[in-house]
Structure formats: C-alpha cells, structure tokens
C-alpha cells in the first residue's frame, strides 16, 4: 500500500515541478555555497534535486518511507544531482547536534506521529543561528482557496477531482491551526519563530 501511494504521489507532485524549482531558487539565494542542507520527509526528492542543480551544497533527504528513498535516489541519479537520501524517522534523526545550515520540511509535518519531538530534533540538528522552514497546510484553509490552488496545478479533470477529495478528506483533517503550531513550537528551543499565513498554508520560519 505504502509503495502504491508513494508512486501515485510522485506522479502527481511531479506535475507541479515549477513550484519546487521556484522554492529551490528562493532558498539558494539565501544560502552560501557549501552549506549543509537537510530536507525532512522529501518524498520523491524534487526539492533536493532542484537545489543540487543550483550549486555545490551538501544535501541530505531523510524519509521514513523506503519506497520514497528508493524513488528519490533513482531520480537524483538520473538528474546527475549530488543528493544523499536516507531512511529514518523525523522524531529520532540519525544526525549529530549542530550539523545543518538549513532545514526544510514541506507538506509533510502534519503526518508526523510525534510532532513536538520532530520540532525538537529539527532544532537539535541545526547549527546555532541556522534556519529551518516548515511549509504546510492550514487546518482552517477554506474550500474555496483549496479549489483555487488545485485548479492551478495543471492536473487532468480526474486527478483534479481526486486531489480536491484528498485535501478535504485526508490532508485538512491532519493539518494544524496556528495556535496549535505556536503551542508545539514553544516546546522546542528555537531562538525565534515566525509564522506567515499564505494561501492555503503556513510558512513557519525557525531560527536556532
């Protein structure tokens, strides 16, 4: 089952590749070359691969799914991108303290079984002064804004319908509100946190 879902997700997110490219360019503009970057739950690895194309970064993607690690590794090899994908848990990361200059977690945080522990781990593995970015859905995103978002993804009519259904029945159910995020973040040791609401989601910027 996990493998099937991973493959369906890979096909569908691949269609919004432009979004990953834009995000990678935005991050690359803020990161000195040679920076160590961790993506938590990279899925098929699109962001890591796009970032690797933009400069010599040391990039690791950590995903709990063996299938995604495999898919992402293959995609990186095909693209000639230097990225290491590893299997592991966000709430017990296999990295030393103060390892990374930047950390990204996109569209995956709501799936973590131990969200507070995951935030504490993100803080632990970042270097002092380094920044983490969580991009995820808002629980209170309106159906109207979700329809608008999905309509802009360039999906086929059937996939559009399935994607809207997925948002409604699965994704929003597990998403968090801003106060819930604030409460969880208060239990991690970040020096500063900034929660920006945008469209159907949040961008949460955390500095250690």
Secondary structure, 3 states (H helix, E strand, C coil): CHHHHHHHHHHHHHCCHHHHHHHHHHHHHHCCCCCEEEEECCCCCHHHHHHHCCCCCEEEEEECCHHHHHHHHHHHHHHCCCEEEEECECCECCCCCCCEEEEEEECCHHHCCCHHHHHHHHHHHEEEEEEEEEEEEECCCCHHHHHHHHHCCCCCHHHHHHHHHHHHHHHHHHCECHHHHHHHHCCCCCCEEEEEEECCEEEEEEEC
